Amino acid sequence: PELARRDGGYKCAYCGVALVPPGVARTDPAYYQPSNQAHYDPHLRKRVYTELKAGFAQGTVDHVLAQECGGSDALDNLVLACKTCNTVKKHHPVEAFKERGQ
């Protein structure tokens, strides 16, 4: 929540896609929709939605300067990122990631 407050909401710092806030149940119809892969969860007593609606992505926390490159876990070195951008960026500096057209 601190990152979202600082950065103006749950969105990817790199591509701007809306992110599903942490703690949102996979049953929340605001973010998830029924799919062929959905299943009934007997503990929740409801259908579990497994497919994100268009325009949303799973969120991750990214180290702007990767830990393996000397980056820390300090708040000023962390940003919210979609899973795709975080995976593609890997340990590369933000500038190199942006130059690649991501």
C-alpha angles and dihedrals in degrees: 000000000000092000092048092050092048095045099041102256144330103315135123111268090215109040101013097233115153113258129213105248116243115267095029109140118239085236094065107116091202089073107014133054132198114268139174087265095055116112139188113261109208092199093055092034091222143086114279115224114217104176122079117228117248113279096033132095137184110265129228135176113247129198106229088208105033118240090238087059094050100275121146137216090249114134092244090061095050130083136170112253136174115251092250096054092043091051094047094044092051108161096333121123115260092246092056091046092052092046089058088064098252 
